[in-house]
Amino acid sequence: MTWLVTGGAGYIGAHVVRSFQEAGVPVVVLDDLSSGFDGFVPEGVVIVRGSILDGELVERTLREHAVVGVVHVAGYKYAGVSVQRPLHTYEQNVTGTAVLLAAMERAGVDKIVFSSSAAVFGTPDTDLVVEGTPKSPESPYGESKLIGEWLLRDQGVATGLQHTSLRYFNVVGSGDPGVYDASPHNLFPLVFDALLAGRTPASTATTTRRRTAPACATTSTSPTWRARTSRRRVASRPASPSSRPTTSAAATASPCARS
Ligand SMILES: NC(=O)c1ccc[n+]([C@@H]2O[C@H](COP(=O)([O-])OP(=O)(O)OC[C@H]3O[C@@H](n4cnc5c(N)ncnc54)[C@H](O)[C@@H]3O)[C@@H](O)[C@H]2O)c1
């Protein structure tokens, strides 16, 4: 019954982990902590520390925890920086996804939900973005997410893998006051940083036409989602390392570099 959340120590992944817990579904996290925090993971949830690029570790984790499905949230999400770091972006988001899928195939795990992005659409020339809107990513980040979707699709054809890709836009808010978006580049952290500093948030966007499709979901339906948004930065960053349980495999895994 157990599900694996890659990137479960990150902003979105930590919410996914909480949703599994609320539903009473056992969950295990695989995270290299390159941009996440072990303190984001609730007590009682095992964190395997290591990279999705380590196929042996991924396979061992799937088998040891009898995983039946994966929510693949781990990724390098900085679209702007990806232009300067294309190889790193492709390695984390494309190679990482391919390694994960191969490990799943070896372990007989046939369900995956993929954290894709609205960045696969680029800047569509339309008022409403729907699922069938042509994909035209404008950065290595968007391209890497689109390739990730293709990997799932093609693996589905080849092996019967059941998959879905979520293309959300700027995710915002916190379903738990201790979990927040720590990104130095995302829109809403920048807006709230400016507000808390007494400055007027500035945007360099040239259009306000783009709207997102219903599929561009947030990570939580908690009624406290919006109310807690403004408290994101007030919450103290969780301490690391924590005393949370880790597997022996995790202890030997080599984390990839923080970006
Ligand atoms: N936040 C958004 O607005 C947004 C929008 C669209 C898509 N996404 C996608 O959702 C996912 C999560 O976003 P987030 O905002 O939670 O980012 P985040 O940086 O907070 O979380 C990513 C997590 O993945 C982990 N990670 C990164 N590379 C890894 C690797 N190779 N192996 C194991 N763990 C690794 C990080 O340590 C971190 O805990 C990303 O894939 C991102 O591209 C985010």
The ligand as an SDF file (V2000), in Angstrom:
LIG
                    3D

 44 48  0  0  0  0  0  0  0  0999 V2000
    6.5390   25.5180   -6.8960 N   0  0  0  0  0  0  0  0  0  0  0  0
    5.9250   25.7530   -8.0520 C   0  0  0  0  0  0  0  0  0  0  0  0
    5.3200   26.8000   -8.2560 O   0  0  0  0  0  0  0  0  0  0  0  0
    5.9440   24.6940   -9.1380 C   0  0  0  0  0  0  0  0  0  0  0  0
    5.1740   24.9060  -10.2830 C   0  0  0  0  0  0  0  0  0  0  0  0
    5.1660   23.9110  -11.2840 C   0  0  0  0  0  0  0  0  0  0  0  0
    5.8970   22.7700  -11.1110 C   0  0  0  0  0  0  0  0  0  0  0  0
    6.6650   22.5960  -10.0000 N   0  0  0  0  0  0  0  0  0  0  0  0
    7.4530   21.3630   -9.8650 C   0  0  0  0  0  0  0  0  0  0  0  0
    7.0690   20.7100   -8.6810 O   0  0  0  0  0  0  0  0  0  0  0  0
    8.1970   20.0710   -8.1060 C   0  0  0  0  0  0  0  0  0  0  0  0
    8.3750   20.4990   -6.6700 C   0  0  0  0  0  0  0  0  0  0  0  0
    8.4470   21.8950   -6.5810 O   0  0  0  0  0  0  0  0  0  0  0  0
    8.6900   22.5860   -5.1810 P   0  0  0  0  0  0  0  0  0  0  0  0
    8.1900   23.9750   -5.3070 O   0  0  0  0  0  0  0  0  0  0  0  0
    8.1600   21.7480   -4.0960 O   0  0  0  0  0  0  0  0  0  0  0  0
   10.2890   22.6000   -5.1760 O   0  0  0  0  0  0  0  0  0  0  0  0
   11.2860   22.2880   -3.9960 P   0  0  0  0  0  0  0  0  0  0  0  0
   12.6310   22.6930   -4.4970 O   0  0  0  0  0  0  0  0  0  0  0  0
   10.7920   22.8650   -2.7210 O   0  0  0  0  0  0  0  0  0  0  0  0
   11.1990   20.7100   -3.8750 O   0  0  0  0  0  0  0  0  0  0  0  0
   11.9480   19.8390   -4.6780 C   0  0  0  0  0  0  0  0  0  0  0  0
   12.4180   18.7180   -3.7830 C   0  0  0  0  0  0  0  0  0  0  0  0
   13.0900   17.7340   -4.5800 O   0  0  0  0  0  0  0  0  0  0  0  0
   14.3370   17.4310   -3.9580 C   0  0  0  0  0  0  0  0  0  0  0  0
   15.2390   17.0150   -5.0330 N   0  0  0  0  0  0  0  0  0  0  0  0
   15.7180   17.7640   -6.0450 C   0  0  0  0  0  0  0  0  0  0  0  0
   16.4840   17.0340   -6.8480 N   0  0  0  0  0  0  0  0  0  0  0  0
   16.4940   15.7810   -6.3310 C   0  0  0  0  0  0  0  0  0  0  0  0
   17.1100   14.5580   -6.7200 C   0  0  0  0  0  0  0  0  0  0  0  0
   17.9000   14.4790   -7.8060 N   0  0  0  0  0  0  0  0  0  0  0  0
   16.8960   13.4510   -5.9780 N   0  0  0  0  0  0  0  0  0  0  0  0
   16.1110   13.5260   -4.8560 C   0  0  0  0  0  0  0  0  0  0  0  0
   15.4990   14.6500   -4.4600 N   0  0  0  0  0  0  0  0  0  0  0  0
   15.6880   15.7680   -5.1810 C   0  0  0  0  0  0  0  0  0  0  0  0
   14.7530   18.7020   -3.2570 C   0  0  0  0  0  0  0  0  0  0  0  0
   15.6780   18.4940   -2.2120 O   0  0  0  0  0  0  0  0  0  0  0  0
   13.4110   19.1930   -2.7310 C   0  0  0  0  0  0  0  0  0  0  0  0
   13.1040   18.6250   -1.4830 O   0  0  0  0  0  0  0  0  0  0  0  0
    9.4090   20.4150   -8.9830 C   0  0  0  0  0  0  0  0  0  0  0  0
    9.6460   19.3090   -9.8390 O   0  0  0  0  0  0  0  0  0  0  0  0
    8.9410   21.6110   -9.7560 C   0  0  0  0  0  0  0  0  0  0  0  0
    9.5510   21.6600  -11.0290 O   0  0  0  0  0  0  0  0  0  0  0  0
    6.6930   23.5360   -8.9970 C   0  0  0  0  0  0  0  0  0  0  0  0
  1  2  1  0
  2  3  2  0
  2  4  1  0
  4  5  1  0
  4 44  2  0
  5  6  2  0
  6  7  1  0
  7  8  2  0
  8  9  1  0
  8 44  1  0
  9 10  1  0
  9 42  1  0
 10 11  1  0
 11 12  1  0
 11 40  1  0
 12 13  1  0
 13 14  1  0
 14 15  2  0
 14 16  1  0
 14 17  1  0
 17 18  1  0
 18 19  2  0
 18 20  1  0
 18 21  1  0
 21 22  1  0
 22 23  1  0
 23 24  1  0
 23 38  1  0
 24 25  1  0
 25 26  1  0
 25 36  1  0
 26 27  1  0
 26 35  1  0
 27 28  2  0
 28 29  1  0
 29 30  1  0
 29 35  2  0
 30 31  1  0
 30 32  2  0
 32 33  1  0
 33 34  2  0
 34 35  1  0
 36 37  1  0
 36 38  1  0
 38 39  1  0
 40 41  1  0
 40 42  1  0
 42 43  1  0
M  CHG  2   8   1  16  -1
M  END
$$$$
